[in-house]
Amino acid sequence: MTYITNSPAETEAVAEKLAGVLRPGTVIAYRGDLGAGKTAFTRGLARGLGCTDMVTSPTYTIVNEYLSGRMPLFHFDMYRLRSAEDLWDIGWEDYLDRGGVCAVEWSENVEEALDRFLLINIEKIGDESRRITVEGGEEFADLSL
């Protein structure tokens, strides 16, 4: 599925709609350059999950936890991690076991640790415009937005 958005609010709206069909344990792997809109997408996911917390980038904390929605949202930033081993060291398996959604920025840095995931590619196509591509394996085939 591909979506074109023309503002951060439209990017958030796509994610909010996606959140309505996510199941506990879903891993979302983001791809996109710096400033592409990964955190904006996560704000929409949080809103769609019923989260009332302020969503911010986890750049310096590695993971932000949002627990106020219908299921937890764990927002990771793997930019500073060197390998999948680093991900396991921060307790990745524990997050997977908590029954929430794990949204992973810079997922390509730890891809070998990701088993099944929904890939969200966000590409800048203008100052505010983005092309958002949603791809997944068989378990995500029934996602209809």
N, C-alpha and C positions, 0 to 999 in steps of 0.2 A: 504494500500500500504506500502511496506517495501523496504527500500533502504539500501545498505551497501556502506559506503564511507571510503576511506583510507587516507584522508587528509582534512584539513580545507577547501582547495579550492574545493574539491569534495562536501563537505557539503554545501558550499555556492552555488555551481552549482545546487544542488537539490532544494534549496530554491528559487533561481533565476527563475527556471522553474515553480515552484509553484506560484510565484508572478504573472506570466502571466495570470493565470486563476482566481485570487482573485477578489472579488467584493467589492465596498465600504460598510463599516460596518462589514466586516469580523473580528471576534475575533479569534486569535490563542492562544491556551493555551499550553505552553511548559511544559514538564516534563523532568527531567534529573538532574543528580547530578552536583555538582559544577565542572566546567571545562569540561562538556560534549560537549559543542559546541553550546549552545543556542545563544550566541552573534554572533558567526560565521554564524549561520543559518539566523539571522536577517540581517547581512551584505548582504547575498545573496538575501533576500527578498527586501531590499532597492535597490540593484542594479537592480533587476527585475522590480521594480516599477519606475525605471528611476531616482532614488535619487542620487544626486551628493555629498551629505554631507558625512563626515567621521562618521561612525557608531561606537559608543562606548557603553560599559555597563552602564546601568542607576542605578547601585548599590547605589550610594550616592545621586542621584537626584530623584529617584523613577520613573521618566518618562523622556525620551528623545523624542523630536519631530523632525521629518524629513519631510520637506514640499516641497522639490524641485522636487518630482516625479509626476507621473500622478495622484496619490492620496496620501494624507498624510499617514505617517507611525508613529504610536505612540508605542514606545518600553518601556514597564513597567518592573520593577523588584519589585516583591512583597515579597522578602525575609524578609524584616524588618517589614512588616505589620502583625498585629496580627489577623485581621478578615476582613470580607467583609465590615463591617462598616467603617473601615479605608479607604477602596477603595472608598466608596461613599464620604467620607470626602475630598478626593483629587480631586473630580470632575469627577469621572468615567462616569457618564451619559453625561456630556458635551463632553467628548472624543468620546463616542459612536455616538453622534449626529453630529459630524463633518465630517462624510462620509469617513473616512479613514480605515486603517487596524490597529487593536490593537493587538500587539504581547506581550504576558504576560508571563514573566519568573516567576517561583515559583507560578504558577497558583493554585496549590493545597491549598495555604494559603488563597485564596479568592474565591474558587470554587462556594460557594453558591451565589455569586454575578454574576456569569457567566451564561447566559441563553443558547444561542446556540454558539457553538465554534468548531473550527477545532483543534483537539488534535495532537500535534507533540511531540512524545516521542523520546528522543535522549539518546541512551545507549552506553557507552564506551565498546568496545569489544576488544580493543588493545590500544597501545600507541597513535596511530593516527586514528585507525579504529572506526567507529560508525555504529550502527544500528539505522536507522531513520524510525519510524512508523508514518504514517499519517492516522488518523481516524476522521470521522465526521458523523453527522446525515444525514438525508434525503437531506437537502439543499446542502450538499457537495457531494452527490452521483455522480454528473456529472463531478466532477473534474477528468480529465484524464491528467496525466503528461507524 
